[in-house]
Amino acid sequence: MRDGEDLALEILGKAVVPLTYIGEDSWKFRPNPSVVLEFQRSSGGEVTGYRIGDHEEFRFEPSADLPSAEEMAARVAQAHRLDLLESIGPLRLHSTLTMEKLGMEGEVQTLLAWPGHFRYESTVANQFERVAYNGEQVWYESALKPLAALDGKRAAFTRVDSPFARFGDWKRWYPSFEVVQELHRKGRKVILVRMGNCSAPATTLYVDAETGRMIHTDGMAEVEGMGTIGQRVSYGDFRDVSGVLLPYRSEVEIANPLIGTIATRVTEVEVGVELAEGVFELSD
C-alpha cells in the first residue's frame, strides 16, 4: 500500500510496516533495515510477486466469476438485517468478557440504535472504559482518561468497528470497497472484501458466500497505550433477535502475544430499550 511517497507492507490483522526504497525494485523495512523486500517481475516487466529472504509471495489473478461489491453489500445487509432496528427500537446486549492469558474477566454492555449510533461500556478488574458514537462524534472515557471527543485514526477505527459497519449497509460507512478474491475454507466458499483501496490501511472482511454471514475481519485498531496495532475479530453462534441476526460469540486476537484472545459472549439482549438523554455522548 502507499505510504506517502514510499510504500508500506500491510500484513492483514498484524501490522503495517513502512518501507524505504533502496533501488532495483528493492525496499528495506524501516523498523529493521536488515530485512529487504524484493519485487519479482516477468520477462514482460509485470510484477509477479515479491521475496523477503527465503519467503515468497506470488501475485494471484482474482477468480473470474467473483460477485460484485454491490452484490456482496446487499447479501450481508440482507443476512443480518440491522435495518430492522428502525422499527423494533434500540438493542442492549449484556456480555461476559474473558482474557484467558491475562487471567481477567469482566462485563460488557453494548447499546445499538438506528441509524448507526452505538455505545460500549466494559468493566474489567474494577477498571471501566466507555466509548460512544452519536452519528457525528466519537466520545471516550475510562478510569484513567476523562471524557473527551476522539478524532483522527482512533475515531475512524472506532466508527467502523461496530455491528452497523460490519453487518449493516456498507455504503453508509465506507467510501469504497471491493471484492478481492474467493477462498475455500473448511468446505465453504468465502468471499474477501477490502473496505478501501491501497492508499491507506483497510479492513478485510471474510463473508460466507452462501449465507452472507460475517466470519471474521482482519484490520487495525487504535489501542489505548499501544497505538495502532493489528487485530482479527472472529464471529460465531449467530442468533435471531427479533429478525436481526447477531453473533453471540466473538473473539478478538490483538497482534500482541502478551494479550492473547479477548472473548465475549452475549448473555442477554433487551429489545426496544428507552434511551437516556445524552447516552451517545456519555453525558447521561
N, C-alpha and C positions, 0 to 999 in steps of 0.2 A: 504494500500500500504506500501511497505518497506520504512523505513526512517533510513538508516544506519543499526545499529544493532537492532533498535527498529521498531515500526510500526507508521503509521500516518493514520488518518481518512480523506479521501478525500470526501468532500461534494460538489457534482457537481455544478459548477458555483458559489460557495460560498467561500470555504476556504479549506485549508489543515491544519489539527490540529495534531501536534505531540503528541505522546502517550508515557508514561513511564510504564513499566511492574511492577506490584506490587504483582504478584503471583496468582496462581489458575485461569488462563485464564482471568485475570482482568488487565486493563490498565487505568491509570488516565490521564486526559487531562493535558498536561504540562502547558498551559496558566492558567488553573483553576483546580488545583488538587482535588477540592471537587467533580468534575464530574468524574464518573468512567464508563468505558465501560466493560461489562462482556460478554464474548462469551458463547454461549449455545451449548451443544453437545447432540447427540442422545445416546442411550444406547450402540451403537457400537463405540462411540468416535468421530463420524463425526460432524464437526461444522454445526449447523443448523440455526444459526443467532446470534444476539447479543442484549443486552439490555443496555440502558442508562437511569437509573431511571425507570420511567414508560413507556418510549418509547422503542418499539421493532422493529427490522428489521429482516426479515426472508430470509434465503438463498433460491434462486429460481433455478429451472432447466431450462436452455435455451430451447426454442422451438425446437422440433425435426427436423423441416424442414427449418432451417434458411439458407438463401443464403450464399455462401462462401464470404470471404473477397475480393477475386479477382473479383467475380461477382458484388459485390456492387461497387467496384472501377470503373469497366468498365461501370456500369449503370450510375453512377454520371458523369463520364467524357463524356459519350455519350449524356447525357441530357443537359449539359452546354456548351460543345464544345469550351473550351478555346483554344484548339489546332488550331482553325481557325485563331488566331492572327498571326500565321506564314505566312499566305497568305494575310490577309486583312490589316496587319500592326498594329501599336500601337493604343490604345484607350485612349482618355482623357475624364474623366467623371467630370462634374460640378455638385455639390450637395449643398443643403442647410443643415444646422445643427441646431438642436434645443435642448436646455437643459431646458425644461419647468420648472423644480423645481427650477433651479437657475436663471430663467428669462433671459437666454442668447441665442443669435442666432449668427450664423456665416456661413462661406462658406468653402467648401472642394473641392479640385481638386485631382483627382486620375489618375495616369498615369500607364498603363499596357502595357508591351511589351514582346513578345516571346523571350526566352522560360520560363521566370519567373521573369523578372525584374519589379519592381514597385516603385512608389513614391506617397506619400500622402503629401498634404500641406493644412493645416487648418488655418483659421483666426477667432478667437472668442474674442470679447471685445478688439479689437486692439492688441491682442497678437497672434503671429504666432507660428506654430510648423510644422516641416518638418521631414519626415523620408523616406529613400530610400534604396533599395536593388539592387545591380548590379550583382547578381549571386554569389558573393563571400563574400561581406562585407555589413553589415548594417550600414547606416550613419544616424546621428540625429543632429538636430539643432532646437533651439527655441529662443524666445525673451529673455529667461533667461539663455540659455545654448549655448556656442559656438559650432561650428561644430566639431564633433568627431565621430570616429568609435565606434560602440557598440560591446560588447562581452558578454559572459555569458548568464544568463537566459533571459535578456531583448532582446538580439539579437535572441535567439532561439524562444522566443514567437513571436517576430515581423515577422520572416521568415514564420511561419506557420499561421499567422493571415492575410492572403491575399487571394484574389479570386483564385489564382493559386493553393494554398494548399487546399482550401475548395472545389472548384468546378472542379479542373483540375485533372491531373494524380497524385493520392495519392502516388504512388510508387516513384515519384521524391522527395517527401517532408518528408515522414515518413519511418523510418527504419522498422517499423512493425505496423500492425493494425489488429483488429479482430472484428468480428460481435458478439455482446453481447446478444442481445435479440430483440424480436419483440413486439411492443405495438400496441394497437388500440386506436386512439385518434380522436374524432370528426368525426367518420365514415370512417377514413382512416387508413391503415396499415403503421406503422412507424418502420424503422429498426435503431437500435442503433449500432454505430460503434465506438470503442475506439481506438484512434490513438496512441497506445503504450501499454506497459504492465504495471504491477503493481510495477515496480521498481522506478517509479517517477510519479509526476502528469502528466496527459494526457488529451487532449481534447476529449470529446464525441460528435460525430456528429449524428444528427437526420435526417434521409433521408426518403422522401416519397417513399414507396416501389413500387408504380405503376409508378410514373413519373421519379424517380431518382433525383428530385429536393431537395436541401438542405432546411430544415425547420428552424432549429436553431442549435446552438452549445453551449455546456457547457464547460468551461475551466478556465484557469488562465491567467492573464495579468500582465505585469510589468508597473505600472502607475507612472509617474513622481511625486515624493513627497509622494507616498503612498506605494511603494514597490509592492510585489506580492499580487494580490487580485483577487477574483473570478469574472467571468463575463459570462453572457449569451447573445448571439447575435441571433436575430431572423430576418428572411429574408421573403420578400413578394413582390408583384407586379412585378413578373418576366416578362421581355420583351425581344423580339428578337432584337439583334443588329448585323446585317449582319451575321446571323446564330448563333451568340453567345448568350446564354441565361443568362441574368444578372438580379439581383434583383434591382429594382428601389427604394425600401424602405428597410431600415434596422434599427433595434433598439438594442442598447447596454444597458444592465442592469448591472451596476457595483454594486458589493456587498457592497455598502456603502449607507445607507439611506439618507445621505446628498446630494448625487449627483443625484439620480433618473435615469430616462431613457434618453439616448442620441440618438436622432432620426435623421437619414439622409435620404434625398430624392433626387434622381437624377433629374436634370432639363434639362440637355443637354449632349449629347455624340458626340464626334468627332472621326471619324474613319480614320485610316491611317495618323496620325499626324507625322510631322517631329520632330526628336529628336535633341535637342541641345547637343553639346559635354559636357560631364560631368553631364548630367541631373540626372543620377542614383548614382552620388557621391555627389550631392548637391553642385557642384562646377561650375555649368553653370552660 
